[in-house]
């Protein structure tokens, strides 16, 4: 970690007093990164891109939006019709939420598959789960702001969940609403919080990155970097790869914004909120559907709420549920199998969350919910004991499979260099 | 060897994306089910697809249908007369159209409200003063505002078209209560709106087909525009953005390969 020599005298002068340039050089330029990262490692920078996009478009929308029950819906339509490029800003923001979740969900499943939550990255993982929680709260409140039918009824259903808390539940709901139903005080506080929370997310993201840079990225082999021959500087290798990933992401994102902007939305949200008329089916946004399915799977209200939050809570303790010393699913034949079952289970839960809570859907929801928890609470701890893992490669640059180009002694020499 | 591993990883990533896609479509299907129940026919629209556009002649005819038929009960509250430039009208024509409407203004210097001729900056006035007045005149049913109707119903344009041409004799006439009408497209088949179009209802300003199908198509085109007046600009901008991004994908891919060349070589 030698300090870089800056040629520009102004940069040199500043860096001597405020070492921002050294900092950027260490963390973005020479930051040693495993050389074998796949495209699944692009999702972190994409999530960052999505977050920045949401904040920028969100601030512009806030300049034109009116958080009042009598004006919110109309102010959104004014943005769509009368604000210059307002439709573009709003469609970016609206679809951006969905794409942010798509990126983050892939990012999470990548972490699950390659054991990125294991020592020494437990706190990195926990901070990530915290970001997910904050994102969910932010997205929920954001969906309320246009004050359409789904905004209103979604807010009513979700805030009502807190009434399940014994003794104080009803008082908490009144406190959340700022009244006796979802109304103007609810809308204005949701707007204030929706503006605040993204900046909390930025804060946790910074901690997430600090924790990441402590030990560097995990990699598809899940083994530790053993020396210089295993890593390459972040810049220009991964900056160029992230740039390419960003372009592919933007292409998919743009096709949704410009050609199918309402595909992921619900038509009912173009009907102004009407407290006297309940929609036939109240469904949350797609990214909440798996959790919504878990909530409805439990016949008891409090139980459903606890299980729904439990589905996230179990992720916080995941590093201590999966005790297998091998990180990457690539060398864990059984774990790999159960990983894909879990992914299918989550997709099934998402599907069920969008279906009415009746008949076979309820039974399936219960089974899928049970499996979700069994995976984390029973299967993973059990696998840590019984699974026979495949042999690990000696180092990243000498993979066992295919007998890499660097011989074992060379790899050891590399180790000695450090 | 590494290439193969990379391919497996990519395949895994694509599979994950596909799963998310499946999940996303599952959101849409319940929405369809919620508003459906009726028989919705697919119709071909000029505004479908990435190259979609609004046919201006059809928009003008559709506006005429709205004005002479729909407007007696349905408002268009988010549309201002100035927006009709999208329909191909000149400024003078828009002024003339606006002047045919009366709007409430005021208070004046004496504190009185007064009516005056509308100007292009005014919104299209609604037929009723408020929702209660609308319900009172329609046997308790509220004729919804039409500015967003094409976006506020699942499969909007096809639904509206099917609804307009979907008035049929009920299979058992006893099943239709007073003040309700039988419609094959409407969820539950009983709708409070009397059949608005029969064909040959109006004489089109520029002449043309006045069959119920043609008039319905025109008015649905008009309503699709009213819900998404930005659609043409949006799709045209989209084409340019996509072209730009395709080029950027290739350029960034090329630069990545160039930068990674030495790493790849050392692995070969």
Interface residues (C-beta under 8 A of the other chain):
Chain A: X35 X36 X38 X39 X40 X74 X77 X80 X81 X87 X88 X91 X98 X102 X105 X106 X109 X113 X220 X232 X236 X237 X240 X241 X243 X244 X246 X247 X248 X250 X251 X254 X255 X257 X258 X259 X261 X262 X263 X264 X266 X267 X268 X270 X271 X279 X280 X281 X283 X285 X286 X289 X290 X343 X344 X347 X350 X351 X354 X355 X356 X399 X401 X402 X404 X405
Chain B: X1 X2 X5 X6 X9 X10 X12 X13 X16 X17 X19 X20 X22 X23 X24 X26 X27 X28 X29 X30 X31 X33 X34 X35 X49 X50 X78 X83 X144 X147 X148 X151 X152 X153 X154 X156 X227 X229 X230 X234 X235 X237 X238 X239 X241 X242 X245 X246 X248 X249 X252 X253 X255 X256 X259 X260 X263 X266 X267 X268
